[in-house]
Amino acid sequence: RAKEIKTKLGTLLQKPDLAIDFIIPYPEKSEKPPKAQKPSPEEALQWHDSLEKLLQNPYGLASFHSFLRSEFSEENVEFWVACEDYKKTKSHVKIVEKAKKIYEEFIQTEAPKEVNIDHFTKAMTMKNLVEPSPSSFDMAQKRIFALMEKDSLPRFVRSEFYQELIK
């Protein structure tokens, strides 16, 4: 509680125009988004042959991410999600900011969650980042999608978790 008060006081001191937010309380936003609805077996069955459908479904994406985390290979899906978010960014300032973050987290050598892309793709991505645009990571994202489709998806559909979903 004391930490919360200290944070609010610090915010008040830095941004007096936002003081009204502390006078008129807004409901607290929940930390976690609402749980995705479990798909029907028929819907989950479609994921067997379509990584795209799997990734478009919030439950499917969360399930796939959990599966990859259990295999210590979640960086691929995290990179794909980061690229999807990046492509939706409108502000040039935000694009530059997000591009730098994605590069540092997934692309640069020895990155904390370095994805496995070939030298040519890495070089082209770095060239694209000289002037970041919404398509800067497209080539790398396509390579990672293909890798997940060829390698991770078949393992996921053989997993016990997926087999339970389609019953």
Order of alpha helices (4+ residues) and beta strands (2+ residues): alpha-alpha-alpha-alpha-alpha-alpha-alpha-alpha-alpha-alpha-alpha
